[in-house]
Amino acid sequence: MQQAEEKSIMFSALEVSNICGVVNQTAINWIRNGYLKASKTPGGQYRVYPDDLAEFMQSRNLEIPEELAVVCKSPKFLRNSLLIVDDDKGLNTVIAKYMERKFSNMDIYQAFDGFEAGSIMSDKNPGCLLLDLNLPGIDGIDLCKRINENEKYGNPSIIVVTSLENPEVEKQAMELGVKCYMKKPLDLLKLSEMVASIFGN
């Protein structure tokens, strides 16, 4: 996908000022002084990409509102949150407890089928999914497709965790933008390291 397609949403200087809680002139000064990346329209108006604004706010220790985080393409700007989607309740809970110990500041959510996962993603916009592909209701590949097609889910990073031994399914998952494809039985340390890398920890 081309960069222009990925960054289709842009903010005006006024919208930037509203998001940051400052007056419009302050936002313009940030841009003019090179603190905040921006481009200009043919009419001379400033436009700012969501990721650039979130990165600027992060550098200034400003709280990034969820509405901004959801339209960013990088999950590092989403609230530290992880959704574990696996119908094996025992394994799901083991992973959840392990991640809670590893990431004390991270919100951990659990879903046991595709429908429940969709509901939690719409409500919580987790930054990362640990996703089993063999799910009741909506299977994991279908869920990946829905995530790609709908920005309301907040563009989470997806780590597949599966017992399926099917190269075609693995290829299909990677083509849908999955960050990592991990086979069961899981190496929980390796899994936690992958989660940490996604959030820049």
N, C-alpha and C positions, 0 to 999 in steps of 0.2 A: 504494500500500500504506500502510496506517495505521501510525503510529508504534508502537502497541501490538503490532502483528503483527511489525514489524521487530525489536523488542527483546524477544523472547520469553524469552531466557535471562537469568537474574539470579543473582547470588551473595549468599550470606549473609555476615554479618560474619566468621564463622569461616572460610569459604572464601576471603574476601579476605585474612585474616591468613595463611592457608596459602600463597596465591599470592605474597604480598609477603614472606614469611619473617619475620613478626613474631607477637607473641602476640595473642590475640583482643581483649584490652582496648585495645591500640594501635589496631587497626582501628576499634573502636567510638569511641575518642576522635577519630580522624580525621573520622569521620562527624558526631559531636556538635559538633565545633568548626567544621564547615562546609568542611573541606578536601576531603572526598570526598563527592560527590553521592550521595544514597541516598533511598529511599522506605521507608515503614513498612507492614508488613502489618497487618491488623485485630488481630492478636495482639501487635503492638508489636515485631516482629522487623524488622531492617534488611535491605533488599535493594538491590543495586548492579548497574547495567547494565554489560556488558562494556566498551563504549566509554568510559563514565565512569571505570571503574577503570583502563583503559589510559591515558587522558588524565592521570589523577592520577599514575600510575607514571612516565609520560613527564616530567611536570613535576618529579618528584623524582629524575630520572635513574636510576630503577630499571629493570632489564632486563625487558622484556615477554616472558614465556614464549610459545612458539609456540602452545601450547594455548589461551591467552587471545586471541592475535592472530587465530587462525582463526575464533573465534566473534564477533569484532568486525565491525560492518558497514562501518566506514571502513577502506580499504586503507592509510591512513597509519600504522596500528599494526602492519601486517605488516612483516616484514623486507624491506628494500629489495631486491626481486627482480623480474625481468622474464622472461616466457616469450614467445619469438617462435615463432609457429606458421605456417609457410608451406612448401609442398612444393617451391617454387623454392629449391633449396639455395644457389645463388649469391646471390640477393637476401637470403635468410635470413641468410647469413654477413655480407653487407655491412651489414645493419641491426645485427647483433650486434656487429661491430667498431666501428661508429659509436657505439653506445650504451655500449660499454666505455670509449671515449675520453671521452664526455660525463659518464658516471657511474662514476667509478673505484671507488666504495664499493658498487656495486650488483651483485648476483649475476645473471648473464645465462644463461638456459637456452634451448636450441633444440629444437624438435620439427618433424618434417617430414610428419606426418599426424595425424589426430584421435585415433587410439588412443594414439600416443606422447605427445600432449599431455595426455590424460587421466591417463596413468601419472605423468607429471612433476608435474601439479597435485596428485595425491593424495599424492605423496611430498614435494614441496617447498613447496606452498602459495604460489606466487608472488603478489605483490600486484597485478600487472598483466599482461595478455595483449595482445600484438599479434597479431591473428588474421586470417588470410586465410580467406575464406568457401568458396572452391572447393578443398576438400581431398579426398584419397583416404581411403577408410575411412569416418570420420564427418565429414560436412560441417560447416562453421562454424556454421550456424544450429542444427543439432542439438546441437553442442557448447555453444552459448550456453544452450540449453534445459536441458541436463544440469547446467551450472554453477548455473543458477537454482534447480534442483530439489534440489540436494544440497549441504549445508553443509560436507561434507568437503573441498570444493575451496577453502574459505576466502573466498568472496565476492570474488574478484578484480575489479578494474576491467578492462573490455574495450575496446580500441581496434581497430576493424575496419580492415584494410588490404586493399583488393580492386580488381580490374579490372572487376568486374561493373557493368554499367550497367542496373540494374533498380530503379526506385523502390519497387516492392512489397517487394523483398528488403531494401532500406534501411529502409523503414518497419517491417518485421518485426523487423529487428535492433534498432532503437531501442526498440521496444516490449518487447524482452527485456532492456532496461537497458544497452545498449551506450553507453559514454561519448562516443565519437566515431566517425564513419564517414568514413574517408579513402580517396580514390581513388588508384590507381596511374596514372602513375608518382609515387612518393612524394617529398614534400619532407621530407628527413631532419631539417632544423632544426625545422620545424613539428612533426614527430612527436616529437622530443626535448623540445620545449617542452610538449607535451601530457602526456608521461610525467612531466616535472618537476612539472607542476601537480597531477597525481594524487597524487604523494607529498609534496606541500607544499614542494617545493624552490624 
